[in-house]
Amino acid sequence: MMWSATQYSAFERERTRPVIDLVAGIPTLAVSRAVDLGCGPGNSTEVLAARFPGALVTGLDSSDDMLASAQKRLPDLHFELADIDRWNPDQTFDVILANASLQWVPDHATLYPRLVSKLAAGGSLAVQTPDNLEEPSHRLAREVAKTGPWASKIAAVTHPPRHPATFYYELLKPLCASVDVWRTVYHHPLAGGHAAVVEWFKGSALRPYLQPLSDVEQAAFLERYLAAIGEAYPALTDGTVLLPFPRLFVVASKSL
């Protein structure tokens, strides 16, 4: 199941709000070069370019579909096909942005310092990652994967581990002049009810579970997952589901 810009963008307003908050937390400085790692359909790149209008901004993603959407959205910017875990540019950057992308990359103890090493003097690494592996949305996906007839295919599926705020602060403080870490729980009102919750995660967290399954198995998996979501997230009186979504933010800046 390939990354789909259309699927991901179905909740663009909700997915963009965290990156607005993230970019607002970057210390103001003269930015000449910035990069968006895991730019997706370009919504985060657009926020980055608007904050630093004089900068040369580049977007990177591992999905051709995402890049095509981003390039159509921002035709004057440059986008490249690349994997974050193998990204090793010759030049340095004043801002390295990674919005909801590094949770897919393992070994943060190595990854984050490597990204800091690509910052210019005074530059900032700004990262936002979902902090929801223990939320019902993810716990139920694991349970459905292990208990269905598809268990032999997907019971062992795991997401790379997430870490608490203290992990990133202790990791980055020796390398940076300042490290700002915070956690926000967004409560997204989804007018489409429980089906909308499923659609949301089809574009992200459910992808590793759905990819190995046939079309028939995918439909059965999603039906069982929907039933579980219906019990875990009570709908409001108007049918709206208020989806709690915790996210962890890190802005680490090097000295001038």
N, C-alpha and C positions, 0 to 999 in steps of 0.2 A: 504494500500500500504506500504509494509515493506521497511525498508532501504535496498538498494541494493548496494553492494560494486562495482559491475560492472558498474552500472549507475553512481555512484559517481565518479569512477575512469576514466570515459570517458574523463575528462578534468584534469587529474592528474597534468600535468605540471603547468597549470594555478592555480589550487587550492593549489599547494605546494609552489609556490613562496612566498605568504604572510607569511607562517610559517618559511621559511628561514629568512626573514627579521625580524620576531618576535624573533626567537631564537638568532639571531645575536645581539639583543638588551639586552639580559640578561647579567648582570654584571658577569665578569669572577670570579669564585670562586671555591673552592674545592667542587665538587658535588659528594656526595656518593649515594644519593637516589633521583630519579626524577620520576614523574608520568605524563602521558598524558591523560587528561580527555576528553572523546569523541574522541578517537584515530582513529575512522573510519577504513579504510583499511590499516592503518599503515604508511602512507606516512609522517605524522607529527611525529610519534614516531621514524621513521628512522632518520629524521633530528635532533631530540632531542638526540638520542643515538650517532650520529656522532659528535655532539658538545661536549658531555661529555662522552667520550668513557670509562672512568673508573667507571661510575655510574651504580648502579642497577636501570634499567629503567623498569617501568610497564606501560602498556596501559589499559585503561578502556573504555568500550563502552556498550550501552544498546542493541546493535544489534548483534545477533549471526552470521549473515552473514558477517558483518564488522569484527568481531573478528576472524572468520575463515580465512578471507582474510589477516588480519594483521599477524596472527600466521604463515600462509604459507609464507608470505613475510619475517618475522623476526623470524625464528624458535628458536633462542637462547634467545629471550626475553619472559617475562611473560605477559599474557593478562588475564583480568578478565571481567566478565559480571556484570555491575553495572550501576545504575542511578546516575547521578551527584548530583541531589537534595537530594539524600539519602545517599550519600557517607560520611562516618564518620570513617576514619581509626584511629587506636590507635597510630600509629607512625607519626612522622613529616617528611617533605620532604624539600630538599634543592631547588628543582625547582618543581613548579606545573604549567604545561602547559595546556592551553585550547585554541585550535585553531579552530575557527568557530564552536563552540559547545555551549557556554553559552547563545547564543541568543535564544536557545530553552528552557532555564530554566527561570522561572519567579522570581520576587522579588530579583533583584540584590542588593538591599540595605541590604539584609540579607545574600545573597549568597557570595558576595565578601569578607566581613569581616570574614565569616566562613572559607573560603578557606585560607585567610591570617593566621588565627589561627592554621592552619595545617602546617605552614612553620617553619622550624628550624631557629635558629638565623642566620642572614645573607642570608636567603633564599629569593627566588623571585617567585612571581606570575606573569606569562606571559600569556596575553589573547589577542586574536584577534577575533573581531566579525564583521560580515558584517554590514555596516551602510547604508542600501539601501532600507528601507521601503518606502521612498518617490520617489524612482527611478521608471521610467516607467514600468520596469519589474514587480514590486510589485503592483503599482497602477492599472495597467491593469488587473492583476490577481484578484484583489478585484472587479473591475468593471465587469469583465466577470462572476465572481461568483454571483454577485447580479442581473444581467440582463438576465441570461439564464434560461431555463426551470428547471434547477437544483437548483434554488435559495433557495427553501425550505430546501435543504440539506446543503448548504455550504455558504449561504449569510452571516452568522454570524461568519464564520471562521476568526480568528485573530491570528497574531503572538504576542508573548510577546513583551511589549514595549521596545524600544531602548532608550538609554540616551546619552546626549552629553558628550564631554570630561570633561567638568567642573564637571559633576555629579560624575564621577569616581575619579577625582583628589581630590575633597572635601571629598569624602567618605573614601578614602584610606590614605590620607596624615596624619591624626592623628594616624594611625596604623603602618605606615612604615617610614623608614628613607628617602626613596626617591620614587617618583612616576613619571614615564616618560609616557606621553600620546602623541600619534600622530595619524594623519589620513592620509591615502594614497588612492588616486584614481588610481586603475589599469585600463588600457585600453587593454582588451584582444582581440586580433584578432582571430575571429572565421571563419575559412575558409568555414565552412558548411553553412554560411549565417544565415538567420532568423530561419531555422529549428534547427541549432546548439544552438541558444539562448534558444529555447524551451527545447531542450535536456538537456542543462545545468541546468535549473531550475526544470526540472522534477526530478532531483536527490537531490533537496533541497527544495526551497521555495514553489513549487507547491504541494508537498506531502500532506499537510493538506487539500487542495482542492480536490485532486484526490482520496484520500483514501475512502471517503464515496460514491463515484460514481460507477455505473456499468461500465463494459467495454465499452458499447456503449456510455454512458454519458461521460466517460473519453475522448474518441476519439472526440466527438463533442466539448467538452470543449477545448481540445488542438487545434482543428482546428480554433475555434474562437479566442483563445489566440494567435495563430500563425499569424492570419490576423492582429490583433492589434499590435503585435510586429513588423510586417513588416512596419507599418506606423510610429512607434515610433523610430525605429533604422534604418535610411537610410543605405543601403549597399554601399560599396565603388565600384569603377569602375570594380574591379575584382570579385565582389560578396561577398567579405569578410565583415563581420559586426564587427566593433570595439565596443566591449561591455564595457562601463564604469562601474567600480565596486568599490565603496568606502568601505573602511574597517577602523575600529577603533582599535588602539593598546594600550595596557596598560601593563607596566612592573613596578610592585610595589615590593620593596625590604625592608626587615626588617633589623634592625641594628644588628651588630655582638654581 
